[in-house]
Amino acid sequence: MVRVKICGITNLDDALASVAAGAHALGFNFYRQSPRYIEPSDARRIIEQLPATIVSVGVFVNEASPEEVERLANAAGVQAVQLHGDEPASYCRALKKLFVIKALRVNDNFAPEQAAEYETDGILLDGFTTRAYGGAGQSFDWSVAARTRPLVAKLFLAGALNANNVAAAIESVQPYAVDACSGLETAPGLKDVAKVRAFIAATQGAGSS
């Protein structure tokens, strides 16, 4: 079964609706320049009202130090951290107490072997754009993700995924999890519940053959 992570959660209603639709994990963006930014204290209040089975993920971009990531993660009460900036492998290794997902943005120069260098609990592949660190709805060649999957512990697939293409993406890549954000919104930080439900429904049974 492919897991589903809904990222860019900013309010309790969207969190609960995503969980009710079948999400396995929710992402909270702690990058201040993101339109989906949420204060760690506000994220904690949401997380405290979620079922214990839901994995909460804090998204960070180029924080000053691993220690700062750990401090903010503890303040928010997240169970995992997603490093979505230019953090090197040594930075990731310093976060030994947390489940770490390193996000890599795939451009024409990306090689699957780069992902193996990080040795994190998970690798998330996202489309590359100069406009933003993630959440930009940028797709990429899924064959690159398929070649990366055997080289990493858990592959999270992102990049312009929606209800219309996620089943094909799962069939092509066979990822551990799929991650969606901007394709499920009415505006940055506000989920379209119908799109969330359709997205999660489309993942069910995909890739099981």
Z-matrix of the N, CA and C atoms (Angstrom, degrees):
N
C 1 1.466
C 2 1.528 1 110.45
N 3 1.301 2 115.89 1 129.05
C 4 1.459 3 120.98 2 177.58
C 5 1.522 4 109.59 3 -81.18
N 6 1.322 5 116.33 4 130.97
C 7 1.462 6 120.55 5 177.90
C 8 1.521 7 109.89 6 -78.95
N 9 1.325 8 115.00 7 157.98
C 10 1.465 9 121.03 8 179.75
C 11 1.521 10 109.48 9 -124.41
N 12 1.329 11 115.04 10 125.86
C 13 1.467 12 121.46 11 175.32
C 14 1.527 13 108.25 12 -114.10
N 15 1.319 14 115.57 13 124.90
C 16 1.461 15 121.53 14 175.90
C 17 1.521 16 107.12 15 -103.13
N 18 1.315 17 116.31 16 118.14
C 19 1.467 18 120.30 17 -173.58
C 20 1.530 19 111.11 18 -105.37
N 21 1.336 20 115.03 19 162.44
C 22 1.457 21 120.74 20 178.42
C 23 1.509 22 113.91 21 80.27
N 24 1.339 23 116.91 22 29.96
C 25 1.466 24 120.71 23 178.54
C 26 1.531 25 109.61 24 -73.51
N 27 1.333 26 116.52 25 130.80
C 28 1.471 27 120.39 26 -179.64
C 29 1.520 28 113.25 27 -126.48
N 30 1.331 29 117.41 28 -5.84
C 31 1.464 30 119.11 29 -177.19
C 32 1.525 31 110.66 30 -150.05
N 33 1.322 32 115.74 31 160.08
C 34 1.460 33 121.49 32 -175.34
C 35 1.524 34 112.23 33 -66.12
N 36 1.322 35 118.04 34 -40.20
C 37 1.463 36 120.32 35 -178.09
C 38 1.529 37 111.35 36 -58.47
N 39 1.333 38 116.40 37 -45.47
C 40 1.465 39 119.77 38 179.57
C 41 1.523 40 111.06 39 -66.73
N 42 1.321 41 116.37 40 -37.01
C 43 1.464 42 120.14 41 178.74
C 44 1.520 43 110.66 42 -62.47
N 45 1.319 44 116.43 43 -49.13
C 46 1.462 45 120.50 44 -177.83
C 47 1.526 46 111.62 45 -67.38
N 48 1.322 47 116.71 46 -36.97
C 49 1.465 48 120.02 47 178.14
C 50 1.525 49 110.81 48 -65.62
N 51 1.322 50 116.73 49 -39.08
C 52 1.467 51 120.88 50 178.64
C 53 1.522 52 110.86 51 -65.48
N 54 1.327 53 115.76 52 -41.97
C 55 1.464 54 120.51 53 178.25
C 56 1.527 55 110.37 54 -64.07
N 57 1.320 56 116.34 55 -44.73
C 58 1.465 57 120.57 56 179.75
C 59 1.527 58 111.67 57 -61.86
N 60 1.333 59 116.10 58 -31.01
C 61 1.466 60 120.68 59 179.88
C 62 1.520 61 112.26 60 -77.11
N 63 1.344 62 116.54 61 -15.55
C 64 1.459 63 119.80 62 177.16
C 65 1.506 64 116.26 63 117.04
N 66 1.339 65 118.30 64 12.47
C 67 1.464 66 120.57 65 178.02
C 68 1.524 67 110.59 66 -64.33
N 69 1.321 68 115.63 67 144.78
C 70 1.460 69 121.54 68 177.56
C 71 1.526 70 112.02 69 -98.02
N 72 1.330 71 116.52 70 -25.19
C 73 1.463 72 121.25 71 -177.75
C 74 1.522 73 109.68 72 -145.56
N 75 1.337 74 115.18 73 150.48
C 76 1.462 75 121.81 74 177.77
C 77 1.516 76 109.01 75 -125.97
N 78 1.336 77 116.28 76 139.00
C 79 1.455 78 121.31 77 179.85
C 80 1.515 79 111.87 78 -107.19
N 81 1.342 80 115.21 79 136.43
C 82 1.463 81 122.95 80 179.40
C 83 1.522 82 108.00 81 -119.95
N 84 1.333 83 116.61 82 124.79
C 85 1.459 84 121.26 83 -172.06
C 86 1.523 85 111.23 84 -92.54
N 87 1.330 86 115.97 85 116.31
C 88 1.462 87 121.82 86 -179.91
C 89 1.533 88 112.27 87 -104.64
N 90 1.320 89 116.07 88 20.89
C 91 1.464 90 122.04 89 175.76
C 92 1.523 91 107.75 90 -91.83
N 93 1.323 92 117.11 91 113.20
C 94 1.465 93 121.39 92 -170.78
C 95 1.523 94 113.94 93 -61.38
N 96 1.306 95 118.23 94 -25.60
C 97 1.461 96 120.01 95 -179.26
C 98 1.532 97 112.97 96 -84.13
N 99 1.314 98 117.00 97 -2.43
C 100 1.463 99 120.20 98 179.82
C 101 1.525 100 110.87 99 -82.89
N 102 1.337 101 118.19 100 141.80
C 103 1.472 102 120.25 101 174.73
C 104 1.530 103 111.81 102 -68.53
N 105 1.324 104 116.68 103 -9.59
C 106 1.469 105 121.73 104 178.59
C 107 1.529 106 111.70 105 -104.68
N 108 1.317 107 116.52 106 16.26
C 109 1.470 108 120.48 107 -178.60
C 110 1.525 109 111.11 108 -60.11
N 111 1.329 110 115.18 109 140.69
C 112 1.455 111 121.68 110 174.55
C 113 1.523 112 108.33 111 -136.50
N 114 1.311 113 116.67 112 139.40
C 115 1.461 114 120.71 113 177.18
C 116 1.530 115 109.13 114 -65.38
N 117 1.331 116 118.07 115 139.37
C 118 1.467 117 120.14 116 178.24
C 119 1.524 118 113.42 117 -53.55
N 120 1.326 119 117.22 118 -37.20
C 121 1.467 120 119.90 119 179.76
C 122 1.526 121 111.37 120 -66.26
N 123 1.338 122 117.11 121 -36.24
C 124 1.464 123 120.58 122 177.35
C 125 1.529 124 110.64 123 -70.18
N 126 1.326 125 115.79 124 -38.07
C 127 1.462 126 119.39 125 176.96
C 128 1.525 127 110.60 126 -62.60
N 129 1.323 128 116.27 127 -40.70
C 130 1.467 129 120.03 128 179.78
C 131 1.526 130 111.00 129 -59.49
N 132 1.321 131 116.42 130 -41.77
C 133 1.465 132 119.48 131 -179.53
C 134 1.533 133 111.39 132 -62.69
N 135 1.318 134 116.10 133 -34.32
C 136 1.467 135 119.69 134 176.48
C 137 1.527 136 110.45 135 -72.22
N 138 1.326 137 115.75 136 -47.97
C 139 1.466 138 121.14 137 -176.71
C 140 1.522 139 111.52 138 -59.19
N 141 1.320 140 116.50 139 -36.88
C 142 1.468 141 120.46 140 -179.13
C 143 1.527 142 112.44 141 -64.67
N 144 1.324 143 117.28 142 -16.76
C 145 1.464 144 120.85 143 -179.29
C 146 1.531 145 112.89 144 -103.78
N 147 1.328 146 116.09 145 8.85
C 148 1.462 147 120.40 146 179.73
C 149 1.523 148 111.01 147 -96.03
N 150 1.321 149 117.86 148 155.08
C 151 1.466 150 120.45 149 173.89
C 152 1.530 151 110.37 150 -59.41
N 153 1.317 152 116.13 151 148.85
C 154 1.467 153 120.71 152 -177.41
C 155 1.525 154 112.54 153 -63.67
N 156 1.318 155 116.76 154 -20.19
C 157 1.464 156 120.48 155 -178.42
C 158 1.529 157 113.32 156 -77.70
N 159 1.318 158 117.60 157 -13.50
C 160 1.466 159 121.38 158 -177.56
C 161 1.525 160 110.21 159 -83.72
N 162 1.318 161 116.03 160 127.57
C 163 1.463 162 121.31 161 178.45
C 164 1.527 163 109.09 162 -86.02
N 165 1.316 164 116.17 163 124.98
C 166 1.469 165 121.26 164 177.64
C 167 1.525 166 108.98 165 -100.30
N 168 1.324 167 115.54 166 132.89
C 169 1.463 168 121.99 167 -174.70
C 170 1.524 169 109.64 168 -123.32
N 171 1.321 170 116.82 169 126.97
C 172 1.454 171 121.79 170 175.06
C 173 1.518 172 110.19 171 -93.87
N 174 1.325 173 117.11 172 128.60
C 175 1.463 174 122.06 173 -178.96
C 176 1.525 175 109.22 174 -100.27
N 177 1.334 176 115.75 175 126.42
C 178 1.459 177 122.16 176 -177.00
C 179 1.523 178 109.95 177 -127.11
N 180 1.325 179 116.25 178 148.12
C 181 1.462 180 121.74 179 178.59
C 182 1.522 181 109.46 180 -132.43
N 183 1.320 182 115.83 181 110.18
C 184 1.468 183 122.35 182 172.85
C 185 1.527 184 113.72 183 52.18
N 186 1.336 185 116.44 184 45.15
C 187 1.465 186 119.36 185 172.36
C 188 1.527 187 109.26 186 -63.01
N 189 1.323 188 116.48 187 154.56
C 190 1.460 189 121.58 188 -173.35
C 191 1.521 190 113.11 189 -57.96
N 192 1.327 191 117.42 190 -33.15
C 193 1.464 192 120.17 191 -176.63
C 194 1.520 193 110.32 192 -156.38
N 195 1.334 194 117.29 193 158.44
C 196 1.464 195 120.06 194 173.66
C 197 1.525 196 111.50 195 -59.67
N 198 1.326 197 116.55 196 -32.63
C 199 1.461 198 120.46 197 179.46
C 200 1.527 199 111.24 198 -63.44
N 201 1.323 200 117.10 199 -36.22
C 202 1.463 201 120.73 200 178.18
C 203 1.525 202 110.46 201 -69.17
N 204 1.318 203 116.92 202 -38.68
C 205 1.464 204 120.39 203 175.34
C 206 1.520 205 110.16 204 -59.97
N 207 1.326 206 116.10 205 -45.71
C 208 1.464 207 120.57 206 -179.39
C 209 1.524 208 111.13 207 -63.28
N 210 1.328 209 116.52 208 -39.48
C 211 1.464 210 120.36 209 -179.98
C 212 1.526 211 110.75 210 -64.19
N 213 1.309 212 116.78 211 -46.71
C 214 1.462 213 121.05 212 -179.19
C 215 1.529 214 111.49 213 -67.91
N 216 1.326 215 116.25 214 -37.90
C 217 1.463 216 120.11 215 178.00
C 218 1.521 217 110.79 216 -62.65
N 219 1.320 218 116.00 217 -41.81
C 220 1.464 219 120.29 218 178.10
C 221 1.525 220 111.05 219 -66.08
N 222 1.335 221 116.34 220 -38.82
C 223 1.464 222 120.33 221 179.57
C 224 1.528 223 111.21 222 -63.65
N 225 1.323 224 115.92 223 -36.88
C 226 1.462 225 120.37 224 -178.40
C 227 1.527 226 112.61 225 -83.68
N 228 1.321 227 116.00 226 -23.88
C 229 1.456 228 119.47 227 -177.59
C 230 1.516 229 114.17 228 80.03
N 231 1.347 230 117.17 229 24.61
C 232 1.466 231 119.95 230 178.82
C 233 1.522 232 110.37 231 -78.22
N 234 1.318 233 115.64 232 154.65
C 235 1.459 234 121.60 233 -178.86
C 236 1.522 235 112.91 234 -94.09
N 237 1.319 236 116.33 235 -16.33
C 238 1.460 237 120.87 236 -177.93
C 239 1.517 238 109.18 237 -146.69
N 240 1.334 239 115.74 238 159.30
C 241 1.461 240 120.22 239 176.70
C 242 1.528 241 109.02 240 -124.72
N 243 1.314 242 114.96 241 142.83
C 244 1.459 243 122.60 242 176.70
C 245 1.516 244 107.50 243 -117.21
N 246 1.315 245 116.38 244 117.88
C 247 1.463 246 121.95 245 -178.38
C 248 1.523 247 107.83 246 -96.54
N 249 1.334 248 116.21 247 108.19
C 250 1.459 249 120.97 248 -169.56
C 251 1.528 250 112.79 249 -109.69
N 252 1.327 251 116.65 250 18.15
C 253 1.456 252 119.89 251 179.49
C 254 1.513 253 112.20 252 -109.53
N 255 1.330 254 115.49 253 -139.65
C 256 1.465 255 121.71 254 -177.62
C 257 1.526 256 111.86 255 -105.30
N 258 1.323 257 116.40 256 29.45
C 259 1.461 258 121.06 257 -176.03
C 260 1.537 259 110.98 258 -64.04
N 261 1.338 260 117.55 259 130.64
C 262 1.467 261 120.30 260 178.63
C 263 1.526 262 111.68 261 -76.86
N 264 1.315 263 115.97 262 170.72
C 265 1.466 264 121.18 263 -178.67
C 266 1.521 265 111.82 264 -60.18
N 267 1.327 266 117.01 265 -36.92
C 268 1.467 267 120.16 266 -179.19
C 269 1.525 268 111.15 267 -64.12
N 270 1.302 269 117.29 268 -36.68
C 271 1.469 270 123.16 269 177.02
C 272 1.529 271 109.36 270 -62.49
N 273 1.326 272 115.96 271 -45.36
C 274 1.469 273 120.65 272 -179.52
C 275 1.523 274 111.27 273 -63.71
N 276 1.323 275 116.68 274 -41.14
C 277 1.463 276 120.70 275 -178.25
C 278 1.513 277 112.20 276 -65.09
N 279 1.317 278 117.27 277 -25.08
C 280 1.466 279 120.65 278 -178.63
C 281 1.527 280 112.25 279 -70.87
N 282 1.318 281 117.20 280 -15.41
C 283 1.467 282 121.35 281 -178.79
C 284 1.530 283 109.91 282 -94.77
N 285 1.310 284 115.45 283 61.37
C 286 1.465 285 120.97 284 -173.25
C 287 1.522 286 113.12 285 -71.56
N 288 1.329 287 117.51 286 -24.07
C 289 1.463 288 120.29 287 -174.78
C 290 1.527 289 112.90 288 -84.38
N 291 1.321 290 116.66 289 -7.75
C 292 1.462 291 120.65 290 -174.20
C 293 1.528 292 111.70 291 -119.30
N 294 1.330 293 115.78 292 155.03
C 295 1.461 294 121.29 293 169.81
C 296 1.527 295 106.26 294 -75.73
N 297 1.326 296 116.91 295 120.34
C 298 1.462 297 121.18 296 -172.21
C 299 1.528 298 111.07 297 -113.99
N 300 1.323 299 114.81 298 127.60
C 301 1.463 300 122.42 299 172.32
C 302 1.524 301 107.07 300 -111.94
N 303 1.319 302 117.87 301 120.13
C 304 1.465 303 120.55 302 176.27
C 305 1.520 304 109.05 303 -97.87
N 306 1.314 305 115.93 304 122.47
C 307 1.461 306 121.27 305 177.85
C 308 1.523 307 109.61 306 -89.01
N 309 1.306 308 115.77 307 132.98
C 310 1.457 309 122.27 308 176.68
C 311 1.521 310 108.33 309 -123.70
N 312 1.317 311 115.80 310 132.30
C 313 1.463 312 120.86 311 -179.03
C 314 1.527 313 108.79 312 -94.88
N 315 1.313 314 115.36 313 124.77
C 316 1.457 315 121.47 314 -172.23
C 317 1.526 316 110.87 315 -88.25
N 318 1.336 317 115.42 316 117.46
C 319 1.462 318 120.92 317 172.74
C 320 1.528 319 108.46 318 -120.34
N 321 1.313 320 117.38 319 -171.26
C 322 1.466 321 120.97 320 -175.68
C 323 1.524 322 112.49 321 -64.94
N 324 1.329 323 117.36 322 -21.29
C 325 1.460 324 120.95 323 -177.61
C 326 1.524 325 113.30 324 -95.05
N 327 1.329 326 116.86 325 0.24
C 328 1.466 327 119.66 326 -176.55
C 329 1.525 328 111.02 327 -71.82
N 330 1.332 329 115.76 328 136.64
C 331 1.464 330 122.34 329 174.46
C 332 1.520 331 108.31 330 -121.09
N 333 1.326 332 118.95 331 134.49
C 334 1.461 333 120.90 332 -179.13
C 335 1.521 334 113.95 333 -52.30
N 336 1.321 335 116.58 334 -32.58
C 337 1.464 336 120.09 335 -178.43
C 338 1.524 337 112.51 336 -62.30
N 339 1.327 338 117.04 337 -23.15
C 340 1.467 339 120.32 338 178.25
C 341 1.524 340 110.98 339 -61.42
N 342 1.315 341 116.91 340 -34.83
C 343 1.462 342 120.90 341 -177.25
C 344 1.518 343 111.65 342 -65.32
N 345 1.334 344 116.86 343 -35.24
C 346 1.462 345 120.88 344 -176.92
C 347 1.522 346 112.20 345 -68.20
N 348 1.314 347 117.53 346 -20.30
C 349 1.463 348 121.00 347 -177.62
C 350 1.524 349 112.53 348 -67.77
N 351 1.319 350 118.02 349 -20.49
C 352 1.467 351 120.34 350 -172.62
C 353 1.523 352 113.66 351 -83.88
N 354 1.311 353 118.47 352 -29.27
C 355 1.465 354 122.58 353 177.56
C 356 1.529 355 111.89 354 53.93
N 357 1.322 356 116.78 355 36.38
C 358 1.465 357 121.52 356 177.97
C 359 1.529 358 109.76 357 -89.83
N 360 1.327 359 115.64 358 171.74
C 361 1.467 360 120.05 359 179.29
C 362 1.523 361 111.36 360 -64.95
N 363 1.318 362 116.20 361 -30.56
C 364 1.454 363 120.67 362 178.74
C 365 1.518 364 111.19 363 -150.68
N 366 1.325 365 115.60 364 156.13
C 367 1.466 366 122.72 365 173.56
C 368 1.521 367 107.68 366 -122.91
N 369 1.326 368 116.33 367 129.90
C 370 1.457 369 121.64 368 175.63
C 371 1.519 370 108.59 369 -108.87
N 372 1.310 371 116.55 370 127.00
C 373 1.462 372 120.80 371 176.45
C 374 1.518 373 109.59 372 -103.32
N 375 1.324 374 115.04 373 130.26
C 376 1.458 375 122.52 374 -177.18
C 377 1.518 376 108.40 375 -132.13
N 378 1.316 377 116.77 376 160.42
C 379 1.453 378 120.59 377 176.56
C 380 1.521 379 111.01 378 -72.17
N 381 1.320 380 116.07 379 149.77
C 382 1.466 381 120.92 380 -178.31
C 383 1.522 382 110.81 381 -92.33
N 384 1.320 383 114.70 382 136.55
C 385 1.460 384 121.58 383 170.53
C 386 1.517 385 107.73 384 -150.85
N 387 1.313 386 116.19 385 148.92
C 388 1.462 387 119.90 386 176.85
C 389 1.523 388 111.53 387 -81.05
N 390 1.342 389 117.16 388 -7.65
C 391 1.462 390 120.56 389 -174.33
C 392 1.526 391 113.03 390 -78.49
N 393 1.330 392 116.88 391 -30.11
C 394 1.463 393 118.20 392 -172.49
C 395 1.516 394 110.53 393 -161.36
N 396 1.340 395 115.14 394 159.83
C 397 1.460 396 121.85 395 171.69
C 398 1.528 397 108.04 396 -92.09
N 399 1.324 398 116.71 397 83.93
C 400 1.461 399 120.29 398 177.75
C 401 1.516 400 113.01 399 85.08
N 402 1.339 401 114.89 400 163.48
C 403 1.461 402 121.16 401 177.61
C 404 1.508 403 114.36 402 69.50
N 405 1.344 404 116.80 403 17.79
C 406 1.462 405 119.83 404 -175.99
C 407 1.522 406 112.60 405 -99.30
N 408 1.325 407 117.62 406 -2.57
C 409 1.455 408 120.08 407 179.15
C 410 1.512 409 113.44 408 67.46
N 411 1.333 410 116.38 409 39.67
C 412 1.458 411 121.77 410 -178.23
C 413 1.528 412 109.29 411 -104.15
N 414 1.323 413 117.28 412 121.89
C 415 1.459 414 120.82 413 -179.02
C 416 1.529 415 110.74 414 -87.99
N 417 1.333 416 115.55 415 171.92
C 418 1.460 417 120.84 416 176.21
C 419 1.529 418 108.43 417 -154.49
N 420 1.312 419 115.84 418 173.68
C 421 1.462 420 122.35 419 -177.16
C 422 1.528 421 110.22 420 -68.34
N 423 1.331 422 116.82 421 114.03
C 424 1.462 423 120.25 422 -177.43
C 425 1.524 424 112.98 423 -64.74
N 426 1.327 425 117.99 424 -21.79
C 427 1.463 426 119.15 425 179.46
C 428 1.525 427 111.06 426 -63.87
N 429 1.324 428 116.50 427 -28.35
C 430 1.472 429 120.55 428 175.53
C 431 1.523 430 109.58 429 -65.25
N 432 1.317 431 116.47 430 -42.31
C 433 1.464 432 120.67 431 178.24
C 434 1.521 433 110.94 432 -65.34
N 435 1.325 434 116.93 433 -39.50
C 436 1.464 435 120.54 434 179.44
C 437 1.523 436 110.89 435 -62.85
N 438 1.326 437 117.39 436 -36.10
C 439 1.467 438 120.67 437 178.24
C 440 1.521 439 111.75 438 -75.00
N 441 1.319 440 116.41 439 -24.90
C 442 1.465 441 120.83 440 -179.75
C 443 1.524 442 111.63 441 -80.01
N 444 1.306 443 117.14 442 -33.09
C 445 1.472 444 121.74 443 -171.98
C 446 1.530 445 114.19 444 -51.48
N 447 1.354 446 121.10 445 -45.53
C 448 1.467 447 119.30 446 -178.22
C 449 1.526 448 113.89 447 -70.03
N 450 1.326 449 117.11 448 -10.87
C 451 1.464 450 121.03 449 -175.28
C 452 1.522 451 113.08 450 -93.49
N 453 1.329 452 117.40 451 -6.81
C 454 1.467 453 120.52 452 -174.41
C 455 1.528 454 110.30 453 -128.08
N 456 1.331 455 115.38 454 162.49
C 457 1.464 456 120.26 455 -177.82
C 458 1.523 457 111.70 456 -67.37
N 459 1.316 458 116.85 457 -51.14
C 460 1.465 459 122.32 458 179.76
C 461 1.523 460 108.10 459 -141.39
N 462 1.315 461 117.20 460 125.76
C 463 1.463 462 120.99 461 -179.49
C 464 1.524 463 110.31 462 -102.10
N 465 1.320 464 115.53 463 122.71
C 466 1.462 465 123.30 464 173.71
C 467 1.531 466 106.93 465 -101.92
N 468 1.315 467 116.90 466 127.46
C 469 1.464 468 121.06 467 -178.05
C 470 1.520 469 110.27 468 -106.52
N 471 1.327 470 116.45 469 125.01
C 472 1.462 471 122.96 470 177.83
C 473 1.528 472 108.05 471 -129.95
N 474 1.330 473 115.87 472 -174.88
C 475 1.451 474 120.29 473 175.73
C 476 1.515 475 113.95 474 105.57
N 477 1.337 476 116.63 475 84.47
C 478 1.472 477 123.05 476 174.84
C 479 1.522 478 113.03 477 60.15
N 480 1.322 479 117.46 478 32.95
C 481 1.462 480 120.23 479 177.90
C 482 1.525 481 110.58 480 -81.04
N 483 1.326 482 115.63 481 141.51
C 484 1.462 483 121.63 482 177.59
C 485 1.524 484 108.66 483 -151.91
N 486 1.321 485 116.47 484 -177.86
C 487 1.465 486 120.30 485 -176.44
C 488 1.521 487 112.78 486 -62.66
N 489 1.328 488 117.14 487 -24.98
C 490 1.458 489 120.55 488 -176.38
C 491 1.523 490 113.84 489 -81.01
N 492 1.335 491 117.23 490 -22.79
C 493 1.468 492 118.41 491 -175.27
C 494 1.523 493 114.65 492 -123.24
N 495 1.330 494 118.44 493 -7.55
C 496 1.464 495 118.96 494 -171.47
C 497 1.524 496 112.43 495 -68.48
N 498 1.323 497 118.89 496 -35.55
C 499 1.465 498 119.77 497 179.05
C 500 1.526 499 110.63 498 -63.07
N 501 1.331 500 116.60 499 -42.55
C 502 1.463 501 120.47 500 178.11
C 503 1.522 502 110.86 501 -65.09
N 504 1.330 503 116.54 502 -37.70
C 505 1.465 504 120.50 503 178.39
C 506 1.521 505 110.81 504 -63.24
N 507 1.318 506 116.18 505 -43.18
C 508 1.464 507 120.35 506 179.76
C 509 1.526 508 110.47 507 -64.83
N 510 1.319 509 117.44 508 -43.73
C 511 1.464 510 121.21 509 178.78
C 512 1.525 511 110.86 510 -60.25
N 513 1.319 512 116.42 511 -38.54
C 514 1.460 513 121.63 512 -176.44
C 515 1.520 514 113.01 513 -75.24
N 516 1.329 515 116.40 514 -40.12
C 517 1.471 516 120.87 515 -169.92
C 518 1.524 517 113.22 516 -103.86
N 519 1.330 518 117.85 517 -32.23
C 520 1.469 519 122.18 518 -173.83
C 521 1.536 520 111.08 519 56.71
N 522 1.317 521 118.34 520 53.80
C 523 1.468 522 120.83 521 -176.95
C 524 1.523 523 111.88 522 -77.54
N 525 1.321 524 114.89 523 165.67
C 526 1.466 525 120.61 524 172.23
C 527 1.526 526 109.61 525 -68.96
N 528 1.338 527 115.65 526 -39.40
C 529 1.464 528 120.71 527 -177.73
C 530 1.516 529 110.21 528 -151.01
N 531 1.327 530 115.36 529 156.50
C 532 1.463 531 121.61 530 171.28
C 533 1.523 532 108.08 531 -113.91
N 534 1.314 533 115.08 532 149.24
C 535 1.464 534 121.82 533 -173.54
C 536 1.523 535 108.34 534 -130.93
N 537 1.319 536 116.72 535 127.88
C 538 1.467 537 120.01 536 179.55
C 539 1.514 538 110.46 537 -133.30
N 540 1.330 539 114.87 538 149.64
C 541 1.465 540 120.16 539 -178.45
C 542 1.524 541 110.06 540 -144.17
N 543 1.323 542 116.98 541 -82.66
C 544 1.462 543 120.92 542 -171.36
C 545 1.524 544 113.11 543 -64.34
N 546 1.330 545 117.81 544 -28.73
C 547 1.456 546 120.48 545 -179.44
C 548 1.512 547 114.39 546 -72.82
N 549 1.347 548 116.16 547 -5.74
C 550 1.467 549 120.95 548 -177.72
C 551 1.522 550 111.69 549 -117.34
N 552 1.329 551 117.18 550 25.21
C 553 1.463 552 120.93 551 -173.24
C 554 1.527 553 113.13 552 -117.39
N 555 1.333 554 114.58 553 155.85
C 556 1.460 555 121.35 554 166.67
C 557 1.525 556 109.75 555 -93.23
N 558 1.337 557 115.90 556 -26.61
C 559 1.461 558 125.02 557 176.16
C 560 1.522 559 105.79 558 -160.69
N 561 1.346 560 118.53 559 159.46
C 562 1.462 561 119.30 560 -179.72
C 563 1.527 562 112.51 561 -53.32
N 564 1.328 563 115.65 562 121.05
C 565 1.457 564 120.84 563 178.83
C 566 1.514 565 114.67 564 91.56
N 567 1.330 566 117.50 565 -3.90
C 568 1.468 567 121.58 566 -179.76
C 569 1.525 568 109.27 567 -122.64
N 570 1.327 569 116.46 568 117.31
C 571 1.456 570 120.62 569 -175.66
C 572 1.533 571 112.19 570 -81.65
N 573 1.318 572 114.44 571 146.52
C 574 1.460 573 122.84 572 169.32
C 575 1.525 574 105.12 573 -93.91
N 576 1.313 575 116.60 574 104.44
C 577 1.464 576 120.88 575 -172.09
C 578 1.524 577 111.52 576 -59.52
N 579 1.313 578 117.57 577 -36.97
C 580 1.467 579 120.46 578 178.67
C 581 1.525 580 110.81 579 -62.38
N 582 1.332 581 116.63 580 -40.05
C 583 1.465 582 120.34 581 178.33
C 584 1.522 583 111.13 582 -68.57
N 585 1.321 584 116.83 583 -37.66
C 586 1.468 585 120.54 584 177.56
C 587 1.525 586 109.74 585 -61.88
N 588 1.317 587 116.35 586 -46.90
C 589 1.469 588 120.55 587 -179.67
C 590 1.528 589 110.97 588 -62.40
N 591 1.318 590 116.52 589 -43.96
C 592 1.464 591 120.37 590 -179.16
C 593 1.523 592 110.84 591 -65.28
N 594 1.327 593 116.60 592 -39.07
C 595 1.461 594 121.21 593 179.91
C 596 1.524 595 110.59 594 -62.50
N 597 1.321 596 116.20 595 -49.59
C 598 1.463 597 119.82 596 -177.72
C 599 1.522 598 110.81 597 -66.78
N 600 1.331 599 117.12 598 -38.70
C 601 1.465 600 120.23 599 177.20
C 602 1.526 601 110.99 600 -60.93
N 603 1.326 602 116.68 601 -36.73
C 604 1.464 603 121.05 602 -178.68
C 605 1.523 604 112.49 603 -69.22
N 606 1.330 605 116.77 604 -22.98
C 607 1.473 606 119.42 605 179.32
C 608 1.519 607 112.05 606 -80.10
N 609 1.295 608 117.91 607 -21.76
C 610 1.460 609 121.46 608 -173.36
C 611 1.522 610 110.98 609 -71.49
N 612 1.308 611 115.13 610 120.34
C 613 1.457 612 120.84 611 -178.64
C 614 1.512 613 114.08 612 88.91
N 615 1.328 614 117.71 613 -15.54
C 616 1.464 615 120.45 614 179.66
C 617 1.522 616 109.92 615 -70.52
N 618 1.309 617 116.00 616 137.28
C 619 1.458 618 120.59 617 176.30
C 620 1.505 619 115.09 618 76.68
N 621 1.333 620 118.22 619 8.75
C 622 1.464 621 120.54 620 -176.27
C 623 1.521 622 113.38 621 -87.39
N 624 1.317 623 116.61 622 -8.38
C 625 1.465 624 119.52 623 -178.00
C 626 1.513 625 111.49 624 -77.89
